Amino acid sequence: MTTIADRLNTLANRLWAWAPQSRVPVNCADVGLVAHRGAHGDGPRGLVLENTLEAFELCLHMGVWGAEMDIHLTRDGEPVVHHDADCGRLFNRPDIIIAQTRFRDLRAAVPQIPHLDEVLQLSAGRMHLMLEIKESWRDRASLPQRITPWLASLTPGQDYHLLSLVPDHLEGFRDIPRSAFVDVAEANTAEILRQNLALGHGALAGSFVLMGAGCLRQLREQGRQIGTGLVENRFVLNREVSRGVDWVFTDHILTLQPGSGDSGSGKV
């Protein structure tokens, strides 16, 4: 389902593709391309669903630098990778609410939803993992303890980062350094930037449109890493690389990944 935000983002991509910086070819290896929810969509293997093992396996096959994924806890505290709180949008099962369903029942009903451990077994150490925390530790005190042990063999910041739209969601992960925390802004960039600087989290990610030169300068002065998204075409990718961001998030990794065949020289 396409939302108004999706439509606005696509429009912004088309408009920003004509910016002078967008028309200068760059070396895409200078940025960490992150497949938002994995390499999903209609690709060489047919239709691949987001946040599935197939989507992450395709990232590895393509040589993608990193993948973003979303973590929820089941009723019995097992971390699974799925964006929504329920299974309606992708699997037509809105009656299945992850937080109210035991893992074995979820697996039986929707086997495509992977356990975090399955994703780690496949991907850890082979590409960078951007793990988005969807729930608050204040509402579910066991949340950090149910996720952190699975990451024990990985190095924070080097192998993975934790992300959240709510910076406070990351505060409960006291065994993980703040340098590995990424605060994600939507239309509230100024407020998330304020919280990021106050909390000392290591990075901020937000819309390529709303994160202007002043925001990027302030983040760099404070030693923060920077991610922008959601980029849909090679022209806007050129612009973001030229702006010196660390990561670019995209739902279009199937065409933006170097070697995918999209040269960025065609029409927008």
N, C-alpha and C positions, 0 to 999 in steps of 0.2 A: 504494500500500500504506500503510495507516494503522498507525503505530507506537504503542508505549505512550506515548512522549513526546507524540505528537499527541493521544492521548486525554486525557492529563493536562492538556495545554494547553487543550483544549476544555472540560473540567470546570472548570478555573480561571476561564476566561472566563465560564462560567455563574454561578459563585459570586460572582466579583468584580463582576458586573453589578448586584448588589444592594447594593454599598457606597454610602454616602451621596453620595460624590463622583461616582459613576457616574450618578446620577439627576438631576444638574443639567446642563441643556443648555449647551453651550459653542460657541465659534466655531472650527470645525475648521481654518480658515485660519491659526490661531495655531500650527499644528504642521506639519512636513513629513511628509506621508504617503508611505511608501515601499512600493511594490509588491514584495513578496518574490518573487524569480524572475519578475518581470513580472506582467502582468494575465492570469493563467491560470485555467483552470476552465471551467465551463459558463456562458457569457455570451451576449450578444446576437449574437455571430458563431458560436455553437455552441461546441464544445469546443476550447479553446486550450491548447496544451502550454506548460509552464513553460520559461523561458530560450530562447525562440524569437523570431525577428524579429516574428512575429505578436503575441506577448505584449507586446513592447516597443512595437510600433506601436499596439496597443490602449491602452496607457498614454498615449501622446501624444494619441490621439483623445479620451480621457476627461479630459485635462488634469491627469494625476497629477503630483505634485511630483517624485517620484523613483522609481527602480527599482533593486533589488538584483539582482546577477547573479554567477555563479560562473565563475572562469577556471581552465582547465587548459591545459597545453602538450601538443601532439602530439609524436610521436617526433622530428619534424624541427623542433621549436621554435616552431610556430605557436600563438598563443593562441586558444583557442576557448571558447565560453560554454556550459557544461554543469555540472550539479551533481555528478554521480557520477563516479567514476573510470572506470566502464565504461558501456556503453549498454544494460544489461539492463532496468532498471526502466521506462524510458519507451519503448524501442524494441525490446524483446525480443531484444537482441543482446548478451548478457553476454560473448560471445566477443570483442567489440571493446573493448579497453582503450585509452583515449585516449593515454596516455603511450607505448604500444607501437605506435601506428598513425600512419602518415604522413598529413598533412592531406588530400592528394588522394584517398587511399584512404578516409579517414573521410568526406569529402564525397560520394564515390561511393556509400558504403554507407548513410550517414545524413545526407542533405542538409539535414534540419531543424536540425542543430546549426550555429549561425552562427560565423563567425570574429569575433573581437573587432572588427576593423576594420569589418565590416558593421554591427555594433551601433552603433559610434561614428558611422558615416556617417548612420545613421538618427536617432540620439538625442542626440548630443553638442551641448551648447548649448541643447537644447530641454527637457531635464529633468535633474535631478541624478542622477549615476550612483554607485551604491554597489558597488564592485568587490571581490568576495571572493576572496582569494588562497588556493588550496586546497593548494598545495605549499610545501615549504621550499627556500629558496635555498641552504641548507646541503647539501641532497641533490642539488640541480640548480643549480649555480652560475650558469648563464646565465639563470635565471628573470627577475630584474629587468631585464636587458638585452633580453630578448625581449618584455617588456610595456611598459616605460617609454616607448620611442620612439613608440608608438601614441598616447600621451597628451600628446605634446609641445605640441600646439596648445591644450590645455585648462589651466585654472588650478586647481591643487590646492586643495581646500577650498571653492572656489566652484562648480566644475563637477563635481567628483568627490571621493570619498574611497576609500581602500583599507581593506578589512576583513579580519580573520582571527580564527579561533578560537584561534590560537596567536600571541600577540603577537610572538614572535621571527621569525615568517614575514615580518613587515613590515620588519624591521631591515635586510634586504638592499637595500631600495629607498632608497639613499642620496641620490638626486637628487630625492626627493620629501620635502617638509617633514613632520616628525613631527606637526604640527598637523592633517594630512590623514589620519592613521592612526586607525582605529577598532578597538579590541579588543572581541571578542565573547565574552560569557560564556554558558555553558549552566547547569549546576547548580553551577558553581565560581565564583560571582560574587566572593566575597571574595579568592580567589587572583588572578583576572584584574584586579580592582581594584588589588591590590598591585603587580602587574606594570605596569599602566597608569601608576600614579603614579611608579614607579621609572624607567620608560623615557621618560616625558615624552610619551606619545602623546596626541593631541588629543581623543579621545572614547572612550566606552565604551558598548556596547549589550548588553542582556540581557533576561531575562524580566521582564515587568511585575510578576510575583508576587515575584520574588527580589530586585529592586532596590527596597529599602525607602527610607523617608524619610532614614535616616542615610546610606545610600550616595549618594543624590542630593545631600544636603547637602555631603558630602565632595567629590564631583565638582565641584559648583558653586564651592566654596571654592578649588579648584585650577584653576578656569577651564576645565574640561573641558565638551565638549558631551555630550549624553545621548540615547541611543536606547533605546526599549523595544519589545518584541514578545512573542509574536506575537498581536496583538489580532484578535479575531474578530467583535465586535459593537460597535454604536455606543455602548452604555453604558460599556464599558470604555475606549473611545476618549475619551469625556467625561472619565473619571477621569484618563487620562494627560495630556490637554491641561491639565486643572486642576492637575496636578502640575508643569507647566512644563517637560516634556521637549522636546527639540528635534525629535526624529523618532519616528514610530511606524511600525514594520514590520508588515506584514500580508499574509497569503495571501488575504484577502477584500476586495481593493481593488474588486472588481466591485460590492460592496454598500456599502462604507464611503466611497468617494469621494463628496464632496459633489455632489448632483445625480443620484445613482444611483437615488434613489427610496426608499431605506431611511431613514426618519425617526428610527429608534431608539425609537419609541414603542410598539412591539408587544411580544410576549412574547419572553423570552430562550430 
